[in-house]
């Protein structure tokens, strides 16, 4: 059976990591192939795993010419199912898929909120598809996709990555409580609230805290300026981890993920899964799919979005009760390694392919 996985681009991101896991670990009865309109780091990762990747570059955002290069692939390779991760990819494939009776599985729901930009296009992609897959129940609910077509497949964590977490990383070891937040530095990831909490805690307990902010993006220069004197005094650090964040994440005591919930709510956060995989207790904003991943009081704490005081209070509680932090972190590690497995991701994805073809 052949499956064509469509992606607008293959940068370093959570959706791309999940696509790569599916392409690598599908049962041998499946032959996967990836087609994208732009490359990126995960193109090399997927190729290294033995899967073919075709890239048809666009000259502009809405350049339709790559579709002319996709259609010959659909005709000659004739996949049994198309798995599309972006609405633009669905639009490129849909006319010929309809003519050739190739079902489409839509995987565009990756968060727990409907953003106005692109909403009409995504709803059209859902309508063109035989099945719609979200990585959280919150995502399906936000988009109003019912059980007849909608399915939830949570992200998976690859335990092979834990070898990287064991690698030594140079850095200070001075007894300060280290807090990490990992993510793309864009408006909907609320690094600003984390910086506010850092400023509050540094005022209350000078010299007791280190906040490590991992990532890149268009907002990075603004955030560096916002951190100001906190960075010059070593309270806040910025780092660019590349494809693998675990060596830096594993140095921390607590993992944090705050979202600007006016713009964004997480689905099944890869960053939170990474925190949990190395045994960090998690403090995160309470919206979207976060409560499906972080069990309040069992693997971490949920706090209101944008509430720097609540975030700071949760961090103080964990710093003052290290046994509680270890308990939460170990429970989170077990949860990720036992429940959010590659076998489960692949099994559930293959079942959706069969449903779509039926």
Beta strands, then each sheet from edge to edge (+ up, - down):
strand 1: 2-7
strand 2: 31-36
strand 3: 52-55
strand 4: 81-84
strand 5: 103-109
strand 6: 131-134
strand 7: 150-152
strand 8: 177-182
strand 9: 209-214
strand 10: 236-239
strand 11: 254-257
strand 12: 281-285
strand 13: 300-303
sheet 1: 3+ 2+ 1+ 4+ 5+ 6+ 7+
sheet 2: 10+ 9+ 8+ 11+ 12+ 13+
end
